Amino acid sequence: MRAAEGGPDVVIVGAGPAGSAAAILLAQRGRAVTLLDKASFPRGKICGEYLSPEAARILDRLGVLKDVDAAGAQRLDGMRLLAPDGTVLEGRYPATGRWRGYRDHAVAIRREVFDHLLVERARGLPVDVRERHRVTGLLRDGAQVVGVRGEDATGVPFDLASRIVVGADGRASVVARALGLVHPHRRRRLALVQHVGGLADLGGRGEIYVDPPDYCILNPVAPGVVNLSLVVPLAHARPFAGRLDAFLDARLRQLRHLWPRLAGMEPLGKVMAMGPLAYRVRRPRCGGVMLAGDAAGFYDPFTGEGLFSALRSAEMLADTADRALAVGDVSRAGLSSYDEARRRAFSAKERVTRALHFVLAGRWRANATAQLLHRQPALLTLLMGVIGDFVPAGELARIATWRGRGGQP
């Protein structure tokens, strides 16, 4: 085994959106960063492949927004939602009024394209990018994480010291699990994702079909290519392990408003599964370590928060890490402001997401809510702004309360 190297300021484990974004932002501030990933890029990843309007602000800051557009990202002006009773909601992102997004539209793009763009951007900066480097554990000094251990592309073990270790290695995070921070969630759902072709044009929007206990999302991610994501109870899918194609086909047929829409559909890739979707991750109890993106926890993909949360958490992480390095305090206390910033940034939208899942878990509630939003299009537009990450979630509760009392905001 090679001896521990004189390390960088920050080692980031995982070169997905959260890890690459954090590496870019820290390198822009002059920090020495090593970015490790067990894969080689480009590589695919199971995902809804949706970037909210406000994600564009961070992509612009990272210097990749123009590259994302040039790589064929598909513009999404809103979402079309079909309730179980056939009620249709045509939601568009707000383009006027008090709250404006960085853009008036979202985009969808294949993950292998998007992630590769971010990695290449990091590689173009003074970031030491090491693909096919698998991290297997952490280096500890009492209550402090002081580096990582792993194996390089040839299988040779290495130790790499650093002042801060960032776990941005997704739902199977080696960093979070090595610290015993990951815990199951009572919500047990499974996502089945497949790229398909042959569908009629989605008209510059995503489509959501709700039919409890399932829902399905269609997002155009490239010309002629649609990301089809179906979320079902994990227990319903478990007996079909090894026969996911048959299970997906049978389940899609049960969504009566969706199945006619899929006429002419052709699979363009294999069915991928991920579950259980939701899990909890506690805050680190030691210094020298931070978590970003899915490594810090995940709930459910209905509102498409995954990629924005990864980018936004990287942004907040870089702010805190840079300040901590500047004052020489990377203890638990010195890094704790990051966890509080994450809570303030995401907790309100998480409550909205949980409320939506409660509403959509039953047919009666789903239909009643869809009919309410159909009667009050301004409320629907506001909800789209919350989903788009540029309208504060608290604003939705305030407006709903006013209207429920018969008033106006």
KEKE-3310 file (N, C-alpha, C; in steps of 0.2 Angstrom, whole numbers, plus 5000, padded with zeros to 4 digits):
npx = (5004:5003:5010:5001:4997:5004:4991:4977:4967:4954:4946:4935:4923:4915:4910:4898:4884:4883:4896:4905:4901:4904:4918:4922:4917:4925:4938:4938:4939:4952:4956:4964:4959:4954:4946:4937:4931:4923:4919:4921:4920:4910:4896:4881:4866:4853:4839:4828:4831:4829:4830:4827:4820:4827:4839:4847:4853:4864:4871:4875:4884:4893:4899:4894:4882:4879:4885:4877:4865:4869:4872:4860:4850:4833:4820:4808:4793:4784:4772:4761:4748:4739:4725:4718:4704:4704:4705:4713:4728:4736:4751:4762:4778:4779:4780:4779:4776:4779:4788:4802:4810:4827:4827:4813:4810:4812:4824:4828:4839:4850:4858:4871:4877:4875:4882:4895:4899:4900:4911:4921:4922:4926:4939:4945:4949:4960:4959:4961:4956:4951:4947:4939:4944:4941:4934:4936:4935:4937:4950:4954:4957:4955:4941:4940:4939:4952:4955:4955:4953:4957:4956:4965:4964:4971:4969:4978:4980:4977:4981:4974:4977:4968:4961:4948:4935:4923:4908:4900:4894:4882:4867:4872:4882:4899:4905:4895:4890:4901:4902:4891:4879:4867:4850:4835:4819:4802:4794:4792:4796:4798:4807:4806:4815:4816:4823:4814:4807:4797:4786:4772:4775:4779:4777:4785:4785:4784:4776:4764:4757:4745:4739:4735:4741:4752:4763:4768:4780:4784:4798:4805:4821:4830:4831:4818:4819:4813:4812:4805:4798:4793:4785:4782:4774:4786:4784:4775:4783:4793:4791:4794:4807:4820:4812:4809:4805:4793:4786:4785:4779:4766:4762:4761:4751:4740:4738:4726:4724:4737:4741:4736:4743:4755:4756:4764:4776:4794:4807:4822:4833:4838:4828:4829:4831:4827:4828:4824:4817:4817:4827:4835:4848:4859:4866:4884:4894:4907:4922:4929:4922:4909:4893:4885:4872:4863:4870:4867:4854:4838:4821:4809:4806:4795:4793:4805:4817:4830:4842:4843:4844:4856:4865:4863:4866:4879:4884:4881:4889:4902:4904:4904:4915:4925:4926:4929:4941:4949:4949:4955:4948:4941:4934:4920:4911:4916:4911:4898:4888:4885:4876:4865:4862:4858:4846:4838:4837:4830:4820:4807:4802:4803:4793:4782:4783:4781:4767:4761:4763:4755:4743:4742:4742:4730:4715:4703:4708:4718:4710:4701:4710:4716:4705:4703:4714:4712:4702:4708:4719:4729:4734:4739:4750:4758:4762:4769:4780:4786:4789:4798:4809:4810:4800:4797:4793:4785:4777:4767:4759:4754:4746:4737:4730:4724:4716:4708:4700:4693:4698:4710:4727)
npy = (4994:5011:5025:5037:5052:5068:5078:5087:5102:5098:5083:5075:5064:5055:5060:5065:5077:5084:5082:5086:5099:5105:5104:5112:5125:5126:5125:5137:5146:5145:5134:5118:5104:5087:5076:5061:5046:5031:5026:5028:5042:5046:5041:5032:5035:5031:5041:5055:5065:5079:5097:5110:5127:5136:5130:5133:5145:5141:5133:5142:5149:5140:5139:5131:5132:5136:5126:5115:5118:5118:5105:5098:5099:5098:5109:5113:5120:5118:5108:5094:5087:5073:5068:5054:5054:5059:5073:5087:5096:5110:5115:5129:5137:5151:5167:5180:5193:5193:5184:5177:5165:5161:5157:5156:5143:5125:5112:5096:5083:5070:5060:5055:5063:5076:5074:5071:5083:5092:5085:5087:5101:5103:5096:5105:5115:5119:5105:5090:5077:5060:5046:5030:5027:5020:5023:5016:5017:5028:5039:5042:5052:5052:5061:5067:5067:5063:5060:5049:5031:5019:5011:5012:5014:5002:4993:4995:4999:5014:5028:5044:5059:5073:5090:5092:5080:5077:5069:5064:5054:5048:5038:5026:5030:5028:5036:5042:5030:5024:5031:5028:5034:5032:5028:5018:5023:5025:5026:5016:5014:5011:5015:5014:5016:5020:5024:5029:5028:5034:5040:5052:5070:5079:5092:5102:5100:5092:5077:5071:5057:5052:5039:5032:5017:5022:5033:5041:5048:5057:5064:5073:5070:5071:5074:5065:5056:5050:5051:5039:5037:5027:5026:5015:5005:4997:4984:4979:4977:4968:4954:4952:4952:4951:4951:4963:4970:4964:4967:4981:4984:4978:4986:4999:4997:4997:5010:5020:5032:5034:5023:5023:5034:5029:5022:5015:5016:5013:5004:5011:5008:4998:4993:5001:5000:5007:5007:5004:5021:5032:5037:5041:5052:5056:5070:5072:5067:5070:5080:5087:5082:5082:5081:5080:5082:5067:5059:5065:5062:5057:5059:5057:5057:5065:5079:5082:5086:5082:5084:5099:5100:5094:5102:5114:5111:5108:5121:5128:5120:5123:5136:5136:5127:5134:5145:5139:5133:5144:5150:5140:5131:5116:5108:5099:5109:5120:5117:5116:5126:5123:5112:5118:5128:5120:5115:5126:5130:5119:5113:5118:5116:5102:5099:5103:5093:5081:5084:5084:5071:5064:5069:5064:5050:5044:5041:5049:5060:5064:5067:5077:5087:5090:5095:5107:5114:5116:5124:5135:5142:5151:5147:5135:5139:5145:5134:5128:5136:5134:5121:5123:5129:5142:5150:5153:5140:5143:5153:5147:5141:5152:5159:5149:5148:5161:5160:5149:5155:5163:5175:5187:5187)
npz = (5000:4996:5005:5014:5005:5004:5006:4997:4999:4999:4997:4986:4986:4973:4958:4952:4949:4962:4967:4957:4955:4967:4967:4956:4961:4972:4967:4959:4969:4973:4980:4983:4976:4975:4965:4966:4958:4956:4943:4925:4914:4900:4909:4912:4922:4934:4934:4934:4926:4925:4926:4935:4933:4941:4943:4932:4936:4944:4936:4927:4935:4937:4924:4914:4908:4895:4888:4892:4885:4872:4871:4868:4877:4882:4881:4894:4896:4906:4915:4911:4919:4923:4932:4942:4938:4926:4925:4919:4921:4916:4919:4920:4921:4931:4923:4925:4937:4955:4958:4950:4940:4937:4924:4912:4910:4912:4910:4902:4901:4896:4908:4907:4898:4904:4916:4912:4906:4917:4924:4914:4914:4927:4926:4917:4925:4939:4945:4952:4944:4946:4939:4940:4953:4967:4982:4998:5012:5026:5033:5049:5063:5079:5083:5071:5053:5042:5029:5015:5010:4998:4981:4966:4948:4944:4954:4965:4981:4990:5001:5005:5011:5018:5021:5022:5019:5007:5005:4991:4985:4982:4984:4989:4997:5002:5011:5020:5025:5031:5042:5049:5046:5039:5037:5036:5028:5032:5021:5007:4992:4974:4960:4942:4928:4911:4895:4881:4864:4850:4854:4852:4850:4865:4866:4872:4886:4902:4906:4918:4926:4936:4946:4959:4967:4960:4950:4935:4925:4911:4902:4889:4884:4874:4856:4850:4861:4876:4894:4903:4919:4931:4947:4960:4973:4983:4988:4979:4967:4971:4970:4956:4954:4943:4932:4927:4915:4911:4922:4922:4910:4912:4923:4917:4909:4917:4921:4916:4909:4904:4896:4883:4878:4876:4864:4851:4857:4859:4866:4871:4878:4892:4906:4921:4939:4955:4972:4990:4987:4997:5010:5026:5032:5044:5052:5051:5064:5067:5064:5049:5038:5026:5018:5002:4990:4985:4994:5006:5009:5004:4997:4988:4970:4965:4963:4956:4963:4964:4955:4956:4970:4972:4966:4972:4985:4984:4981:4993:5002:4997:5000:5014:5017:5011:5019:5032:5029:5027:5040:5047:5054:5053:5061:5068:5073:5066:5053:5054:5051:5038:5038:5044:5034:5024:5029:5031:5017:5011:5019:5019:5006:5006:5015:5007:4997:5004:5008:4995:4991:5001:4997:4984:4986:4987:4978:4979:4986:4977:4965:4970:4974:4961:4954:4962:4959:4946:4945:4951:4943:4946:4958:4954:4945:4954:4962:4952:4952:4964:4963:4953:4960:4962:4968:4985:4996:5007:5002:4995:5004:5011:5001:4998:5011:5011:5000:5004:5014:5007:5003:4995:4990)
capx = (5000:5006:5009:4996:5000:5003:4985:4974:4963:4948:4945:4928:4921:4909:4910:4891:4883:4885:4903:4909:4899:4908:4925:4922:4917:4931:4944:4937:4942:4959:4957:4967:4954:4955:4939:4937:4925:4924:4917:4924:4915:4903:4892:4873:4864:4846:4837:4822:4835:4826:4834:4822:4822:4832:4846:4851:4858:4870:4875:4879:4889:4898:4902:4892:4875:4879:4887:4871:4860:4872:4872:4854:4845:4826:4816:4802:4789:4779:4770:4754:4746:4732:4722:4714:4697:4705:4706:4720:4731:4742:4755:4767:4782:4778:4785:4777:4774:4784:4793:4804:4816:4833:4824:4806:4808:4816:4827:4829:4845:4853:4863:4878:4879:4876:4888:4901:4900:4902:4917:4926:4923:4931:4945:4948:4951:4966:4956:4964:4951:4954:4942:4941:4947:4936:4935:4933:4935:4940:4956:4952:4961:4950:4935:4941:4941:4958:4957:4951:4957:4954:4960:4966:4961:4974:4968:4983:4978:4980:4978:4975:4975:4965:4959:4940:4932:4916:4904:4895:4894:4875:4863:4876:4888:4903:4907:4890:4889:4907:4901:4885:4874:4862:4845:4829:4814:4796:4791:4795:4794:4803:4807:4808:4816:4818:4823:4809:4806:4791:4780:4770:4779:4777:4775:4789:4783:4784:4769:4763:4750:4744:4734:4737:4747:4757:4763:4772:4783:4787:4802:4809:4828:4834:4826:4815:4820:4809:4813:4799:4799:4787:4786:4777:4776:4792:4782:4772:4788:4798:4790:4795:4814:4823:4807:4807:4802:4786:4782:4784:4774:4760:4760:4759:4744:4735:4737:4722:4725:4743:4743:4734:4748:4761:4755:4770:4782:4799:4812:4829:4838:4836:4824:4833:4827:4831:4823:4819:4819:4818:4831:4837:4855:4860:4872:4890:4896:4914:4924:4933:4918:4903:4889:4881:4868:4860:4873:4865:4848:4833:4814:4805:4807:4789:4794:4811:4821:4836:4848:4844:4847:4863:4869:4862:4870:4886:4885:4882:4895:4908:4904:4906:4921:4930:4927:4932:4948:4952:4951:4959:4944:4937:4930:4912:4908:4918:4908:4891:4884:4882:4870:4859:4860:4854:4840:4834:4836:4827:4815:4800:4800:4802:4786:4777:4783:4777:4760:4759:4763:4749:4737:4742:4742:4723:4711:4699:4712:4721:4705:4699:4716:4717:4699:4704:4719:4709:4697:4712:4725:4735:4737:4743:4756:4762:4764:4774:4786:4789:4793:4804:4814:4812:4795:4798:4787:4780:4772:4761:4755:4751:4741:4732:4727:4720:4710:4703:4696:4689:4701:4715:4733)
capy = (5000:5017:5029:5043:5057:5075:5079:5093:5105:5094:5077:5074:5057:5055:5065:5067:5084:5087:5082:5090:5106:5107:5104:5118:5131:5127:5127:5144:5150:5144:5128:5112:5099:5080:5073:5054:5043:5024:5025:5032:5046:5047:5035:5033:5035:5031:5048:5058:5069:5085:5102:5115:5134:5139:5126:5137:5150:5138:5130:5148:5151:5134:5140:5125:5133:5136:5119:5111:5120:5116:5097:5096:5099:5099:5115:5112:5126:5117:5101:5092:5082:5070:5065:5048:5055:5062:5080:5089:5102:5112:5120:5133:5141:5159:5171:5187:5193:5195:5179:5175:5161:5163:5156:5154:5136:5120:5108:5089:5081:5063:5061:5053:5070:5081:5073:5072:5091:5094:5083:5090:5108:5102:5094:5111:5119:5115:5100:5083:5072:5053:5042:5023:5027:5017:5024:5010:5019:5034:5040:5045:5054:5053:5064:5070:5063:5066:5058:5043:5026:5016:5007:5015:5010:4996:4989:4997:5003:5021:5033:5051:5064:5080:5094:5090:5075:5078:5063:5066:5048:5046:5035:5021:5033:5025:5041:5042:5023:5022:5035:5025:5040:5031:5025:5017:5027:5021:5026:5011:5015:5009:5019:5010:5021:5018:5028:5026:5032:5032:5044:5059:5075:5081:5099:5106:5100:5085:5074:5067:5053:5050:5034:5029:5020:5023:5038:5040:5055:5057:5069:5072:5072:5072:5073:5058:5051:5052:5047:5036:5035:5024:5025:5010:5002:4992:4977:4976:4975:4963:4947:4952:4953:4947:4951:4970:4972:4962:4971:4988:4984:4976:4991:5004:4995:4998:5017:5020:5038:5034:5018:5025:5039:5025:5019:5016:5016:5008:5004:5013:5005:4993:4995:5002:5000:5010:5007:5009:5028:5036:5035:5047:5052:5060:5075:5070:5069:5072:5085:5086:5078:5085:5077:5084:5078:5061:5056:5068:5059:5057:5057:5055:5061:5068:5086:5083:5090:5079:5088:5105:5099:5092:5108:5119:5109:5110:5128:5130:5117:5126:5142:5134:5124:5139:5149:5135:5132:5151:5152:5135:5127:5111:5104:5098:5115:5124:5115:5115:5131:5120:5108:5123:5131:5115:5114:5132:5130:5113:5110:5120:5112:5095:5098:5103:5087:5076:5085:5082:5063:5062:5070:5059:5043:5041:5043:5054:5066:5067:5070:5084:5092:5092:5099:5113:5118:5117:5130:5141:5142:5155:5143:5130:5142:5146:5128:5126:5140:5130:5115:5126:5131:5149:5153:5150:5136:5146:5157:5143:5140:5158:5160:5144:5150:5167:5158:5145:5160:5167:5182:5187:5188)
capz = (5000:4996:5010:5013:5001:5006:5002:4995:5004:4999:4993:4985:4984:4969:4953:4949:4949:4968:4968:4952:4956:4973:4965:4952:4965:4977:4963:4957:4975:4974:4984:4980:4976:4971:4964:4964:4956:4954:4936:4920:4911:4902:4911:4913:4929:4934:4936:4930:4921:4925:4929:4936:4930:4945:4942:4927:4939:4947:4930:4924:4939:4936:4918:4910:4905:4887:4886:4893:4880:4866:4871:4866:4883:4879:4885:4896:4898:4911:4916:4910:4924:4923:4938:4941:4935:4919:4926:4916:4923:4912:4923:4917:4926:4931:4919:4927:4944:4960:4959:4943:4940:4932:4917:4913:4908:4914:4904:4903:4898:4898:4914:4904:4894:4909:4921:4908:4905:4923:4925:4910:4917:4933:4923:4914:4931:4943:4949:4951:4943:4946:4937:4942:4959:4972:4989:5002:5019:5029:5037:5055:5069:5084:5081:5064:5047:5039:5022:5012:5008:4992:4976:4960:4942:4943:4960:4970:4987:4992:5006:5002:5016:5016:5027:5022:5014:5005:5002:4986:4981:4980:4989:4992:4999:5006:5016:5025:5028:5035:5048:5052:5046:5034:5041:5032:5029:5032:5014:5003:4985:4969:4953:4936:4923:4904:4889:4875:4858:4846:4857:4849:4853:4871:4866:4876:4893:4904:4908:4924:4926:4943:4947:4965:4971:4956:4946:4930:4923:4905:4901:4883:4886:4868:4851:4849:4867:4882:4900:4907:4926:4935:4954:4963:4980:4983:4989:4973:4962:4974:4967:4949:4953:4937:4926:4927:4909:4911:4927:4919:4904:4915:4927:4913:4906:4922:4921:4910:4905:4901:4891:4876:4876:4874:4858:4846:4861:4858:4871:4868:4883:4897:4912:4927:4945:4961:4978:4991:4986:5002:5016:5030:5033:5050:5051:5053:5071:5068:5060:5043:5033:5024:5013:4997:4985:4988:5000:5012:5010:4998:4999:4982:4964:4961:4962:4953:4966:4965:4953:4959:4977:4972:4964:4977:4991:4982:4982:5000:5004:4995:5004:5021:5017:5010:5025:5037:5027:5028:5047:5049:5058:5050:5066:5067:5074:5061:5047:5056:5047:5031:5039:5045:5028:5020:5032:5029:5010:5008:5023:5017:5000:5008:5018:5001:4993:5008:5007:4989:4991:5005:4993:4978:4988:4987:4972:4981:4987:4971:4961:4973:4973:4954:4953:4965:4955:4939:4946:4953:4939:4949:4963:4950:4943:4960:4964:4947:4954:4970:4960:4949:4964:4963:4972:4991:4997:5011:4999:4993:5010:5012:4996:4999:5016:5009:4996:5008:5018:5002:5002:4990:4993)
cpx = (5004:5005:5004:5000:4999:4997:4983:4970:4957:4948:4937:4927:4915:4909:4903:4890:4885:4893:4907:4907:4904:4915:4926:4922:4923:4937:4944:4940:4949:4961:4960:4962:4956:4948:4940:4931:4927:4923:4922:4919:4916:4900:4885:4872:4856:4844:4831:4825:4831:4830:4829:4825:4828:4839:4850:4855:4864:4874:4878:4885:4895:4902:4900:4885:4875:4881:4881:4866:4863:4872:4865:4849:4838:4823:4810:4798:4785:4778:4763:4753:4739:4730:4719:4708:4698:4705:4713:4722:4737:4746:4761:4771:4780:4783:4784:4776:4780:4790:4795:4810:4822:4831:4817:4804:4813:4819:4827:4835:4847:4858:4870:4881:4880:4882:4894:4903:4903:4909:4922:4927:4927:4938:4949:4950:4957:4962:4959:4959:4954:4948:4944:4945:4941:4938:4932:4932:4937:4946:4953:4958:4957:4944:4935:4943:4946:4960:4953:4956:4954:4958:4960:4963:4965:4973:4973:4980:4981:4977:4979:4972:4972:4962:4951:4939:4925:4913:4899:4894:4887:4872:4867:4882:4892:4905:4902:4889:4895:4906:4894:4879:4867:4857:4839:4824:4807:4793:4795:4793:4800:4802:4810:4809:4819:4818:4819:4809:4799:4785:4779:4774:4775:4775:4779:4787:4784:4777:4769:4757:4750:4738:4736:4736:4753:4757:4768:4774:4786:4791:4806:4816:4833:4829:4824:4816:4816:4811:4807:4801:4793:4788:4780:4779:4781:4789:4778:4777:4792:4797:4792:4803:4816:4818:4804:4803:4795:4782:4780:4779:4767:4757:4758:4752:4738:4734:4733:4722:4732:4744:4741:4740:4754:4761:4761:4777:4787:4805:4819:4834:4834:4832:4829:4829:4831:4826:4826:4821:4821:4823:4833:4845:4856:4866:4878:4892:4903:4916:4928:4929:4912:4900:4885:4877:4864:4863:4871:4857:4843:4826:4811:4806:4801:4790:4801:4816:4828:4842:4848:4847:4854:4867:4869:4866:4877:4888:4886:4888:4901:4909:4907:4913:4927:4931:4930:4939:4952:4954:4954:4955:4939:4934:4923:4909:4910:4914:4900:4886:4881:4876:4864:4857:4856:4847:4835:4832:4831:4821:4808:4798:4799:4795:4781:4777:4780:4770:4757:4758:4757:4743:4736:4742:4735:4719:4707:4702:4715:4716:4703:4704:4716:4711:4700:4709:4717:4705:4701:4718:4731:4738:4742:4750:4760:4766:4770:4781:4789:4792:4799:4809:4815:4806:4796:4792:4782:4775:4766:4756:4751:4745:4736:4727:4722:4714:4705:4699:4692:4692:4706:4721:4735)
cpy = (5006:5021:5035:5049:5064:5078:5086:5096:5100:5088:5076:5067:5057:5061:5067:5074:5087:5088:5087:5098:5109:5108:5110:5124:5132:5128:5134:5149:5149:5138:5122:5107:5093:5077:5066:5051:5036:5022:5029:5036:5046:5040:5036:5033:5035:5038:5050:5063:5076:5091:5108:5122:5137:5136:5130:5142:5147:5135:5136:5150:5146:5135:5134:5126:5132:5129:5114:5112:5117:5108:5094:5095:5101:5104:5112:5118:5125:5109:5100:5086:5080:5066:5058:5049:5058:5070:5082:5095:5104:5118:5123:5136:5148:5163:5178:5187:5194:5190:5177:5171:5164:5162:5155:5147:5131:5117:5101:5087:5074:5064:5059:5059:5075:5080:5074:5079:5094:5092:5086:5098:5108:5101:5100:5116:5116:5110:5094:5078:5065:5049:5035:5023:5025:5019:5019:5012:5026:5034:5044:5047:5057:5055:5067:5065:5067:5064:5052:5037:5022:5012:5011:5011:5003:4991:4991:5001:5009:5024:5040:5055:5070:5083:5093:5085:5076:5071:5065:5060:5044:5042:5029:5024:5029:5030:5041:5035:5021:5026:5033:5030:5038:5026:5024:5022:5023:5021:5021:5011:5013:5013:5014:5015:5018:5023:5025:5031:5031:5036:5050:5064:5078:5088:5103:5106:5093:5083:5070:5063:5050:5045:5030:5021:5021:5030:5037:5047:5053:5064:5068:5075:5073:5071:5066:5053:5054:5047:5045:5034:5033:5023:5021:5008:4997:4985:4974:4974:4969:4956:4946:4953:4948:4948:4958:4973:4970:4966:4978:4988:4983:4982:4997:5003:4997:5006:5019:5026:5038:5029:5020:5030:5035:5021:5020:5016:5011:5009:5006:5011:5001:4996:4995:5003:5003:5010:5003:5017:5032:5033:5042:5046:5058:5065:5071:5072:5070:5077:5083:5082:5082:5081:5082:5079:5072:5058:5059:5066:5060:5055:5054:5059:5065:5075:5087:5087:5088:5083:5095:5105:5098:5098:5113:5117:5110:5117:5130:5127:5121:5133:5141:5131:5129:5143:5145:5134:5139:5152:5146:5130:5122:5106:5103:5105:5120:5123:5115:5120:5128:5116:5113:5127:5127:5115:5120:5132:5124:5111:5112:5116:5104:5094:5099:5096:5081:5077:5083:5074:5061:5063:5065:5052:5040:5044:5049:5061:5069:5070:5077:5089:5095:5097:5106:5117:5120:5124:5136:5141:5146:5151:5138:5133:5144:5140:5126:5130:5137:5124:5117:5129:5138:5153:5149:5146:5139:5151:5153:5142:5146:5160:5155:5146:5156:5164:5154:5149:5164:5174:5181:5189:5195)
cpz = (5000:5002:5009:5010:5005:5003:5001:5001:5005:4995:4993:4982:4980:4964:4949:4950:4956:4969:4963:4953:4962:4971:4961:4956:4970:4973:4961:4963:4977:4978:4980:4981:4972:4971:4962:4962:4954:4947:4932:4917:4904:4904:4913:4921:4929:4937:4932:4925:4920:4929:4929:4934:4934:4945:4937:4930:4941:4941:4927:4928:4938:4929:4913:4906:4898:4884:4886:4887:4873:4865:4869:4872:4880:4884:4887:4899:4904:4912:4915:4915:4923:4929:4937:4937:4928:4919:4923:4918:4919:4916:4919:4922:4926:4927:4920:4934:4949:4960:4951:4944:4936:4925:4918:4911:4912:4908:4906:4899:4900:4903:4911:4901:4900:4914:4918:4907:4911:4925:4921:4912:4923:4931:4920:4919:4934:4948:4947:4950:4942:4945:4939:4948:4964:4979:4994:5009:5020:5033:5043:5060:5074:5081:5074:5059:5043:5032:5020:5010:5002:4988:4970:4954:4941:4949:4965:4975:4988:4998:5004:5008:5014:5022:5028:5017:5013:5002:4997:4982:4982:4986:4992:4995:5004:5012:5022:5028:5032:5042:5051:5052:5042:5038:5036:5033:5028:5025:5009:4996:4980:4963:4948:4931:4916:4899:4883:4870:4855:4849:4853:4853:4860:4871:4870:4883:4895:4905:4914:4925:4933:4944:4953:4965:4967:4953:4941:4927:4916:4904:4894:4885:4880:4862:4850:4855:4873:4888:4903:4913:4929:4942:4957:4970:4979:4983:4983:4968:4965:4971:4960:4948:4947:4931:4926:4921:4909:4916:4925:4914:4907:4919:4923:4910:4911:4923:4915:4906:4901:4895:4884:4873:4874:4868:4853:4850:4859:4863:4868:4873:4888:4903:4918:4933:4951:4966:4984:4990:4992:5007:5020:5031:5039:5048:5054:5060:5073:5063:5053:5037:5032:5019:5009:4993:4989:4993:5007:5013:5004:5000:4993:4976:4961:4959:4958:4956:4966:4962:4955:4966:4977:4970:4969:4984:4990:4983:4989:5004:5003:4999:5011:5021:5015:5016:5031:5035:5028:5035:5050:5054:5054:5054:5064:5068:5069:5054:5048:5053:5041:5033:5040:5039:5024:5023:5030:5021:5008:5012:5021:5011:5001:5011:5012:4998:4997:5008:5000:4988:4995:5000:4987:4980:4987:4981:4974:4982:4981:4966:4964:4973:4966:4952:4956:4961:4948:4940:4948:4950:4942:4954:4960:4948:4949:4962:4959:4949:4960:4967:4956:4953:4965:4967:4979:4993:5002:5008:4996:4998:5012:5008:4997:5005:5015:5005:4999:5012:5013:5001:4996:4993:4992)
residu = (MET:ARG:ALA:ALA:GLU:GLY:GLY:PRO:ASP:VAL:VAL:ILE:VAL:GLY:ALA:GLY:PRO:ALA:GLY:SER:ALA:ALA:ALA:ILE:LEU:LEU:ALA:GLN:ARG:GLY:ARG:ALA:VAL:THR:LEU:LEU:ASP:LYS:ALA:SER:PHE:PRO:ARG:GLY:LYS:ILE:CYS:GLY:GLU:TYR:LEU:SER:PRO:GLU:ALA:ALA:ARG:ILE:LEU:ASP:ARG:LEU:GLY:VAL:LEU:LYS:ASP:VAL:ASP:ALA:ALA:GLY:ALA:GLN:ARG:LEU:ASP:GLY:MET:ARG:LEU:LEU:ALA:PRO:ASP:GLY:THR:VAL:LEU:GLU:GLY:ARG:TYR:PRO:ALA:THR:GLY:ARG:TRP:ARG:GLY:TYR:ARG:ASP:HIS:ALA:VAL:ALA:ILE:ARG:ARG:GLU:VAL:PHE:ASP:HIS:LEU:LEU:VAL:GLU:ARG:ALA:ARG:GLY:LEU:PRO:VAL:ASP:VAL:ARG:GLU:ARG:HIS:ARG:VAL:THR:GLY:LEU:LEU:ARG:ASP:GLY:ALA:GLN:VAL:VAL:GLY:VAL:ARG:GLY:GLU:ASP:ALA:THR:GLY:VAL:PRO:PHE:ASP:LEU:ALA:SER:ARG:ILE:VAL:VAL:GLY:ALA:ASP:GLY:ARG:ALA:SER:VAL:VAL:ALA:ARG:ALA:LEU:GLY:LEU:VAL:HIS:PRO:HIS:ARG:ARG:ARG:ARG:LEU:ALA:LEU:VAL:GLN:HIS:VAL:GLY:GLY:LEU:ALA:ASP:LEU:GLY:GLY:ARG:GLY:GLU:ILE:TYR:VAL:ASP:PRO:PRO:ASP:TYR:CYS:ILE:LEU:ASN:PRO:VAL:ALA:PRO:GLY:VAL:VAL:ASN:LEU:SER:LEU:VAL:VAL:PRO:LEU:ALA:HIS:ALA:ARG:PRO:PHE:ALA:GLY:ARG:LEU:ASP:ALA:PHE:LEU:ASP:ALA:ARG:LEU:ARG:GLN:LEU:ARG:HIS:LEU:TRP:PRO:ARG:LEU:ALA:GLY:MET:GLU:PRO:LEU:GLY:LYS:VAL:MET:ALA:MET:GLY:PRO:LEU:ALA:TYR:ARG:VAL:ARG:ARG:PRO:ARG:CYS:GLY:GLY:VAL:MET:LEU:ALA:GLY:ASP:ALA:ALA:GLY:PHE:TYR:ASP:PRO:PHE:THR:GLY:GLU:GLY:LEU:PHE:SER:ALA:LEU:ARG:SER:ALA:GLU:MET:LEU:ALA:ASP:THR:ALA:ASP:ARG:ALA:LEU:ALA:VAL:GLY:ASP:VAL:SER:ARG:ALA:GLY:LEU:SER:SER:TYR:ASP:GLU:ALA:ARG:ARG:ARG:ALA:PHE:SER:ALA:LYS:GLU:ARG:VAL:THR:ARG:ALA:LEU:HIS:PHE:VAL:LEU:ALA:GLY:ARG:TRP:ARG:ALA:ASN:ALA:THR:ALA:GLN:LEU:LEU:HIS:ARG:GLN:PRO:ALA:LEU:LEU:THR:LEU:LEU:MET:GLY:VAL:ILE:GLY:ASP:PHE:VAL:PRO:ALA:GLY:GLU:LEU:ALA:ARG:ILE:ALA:THR:TRP:ARG:GLY:ARG:GLY:GLY:GLN:PRO)
# end
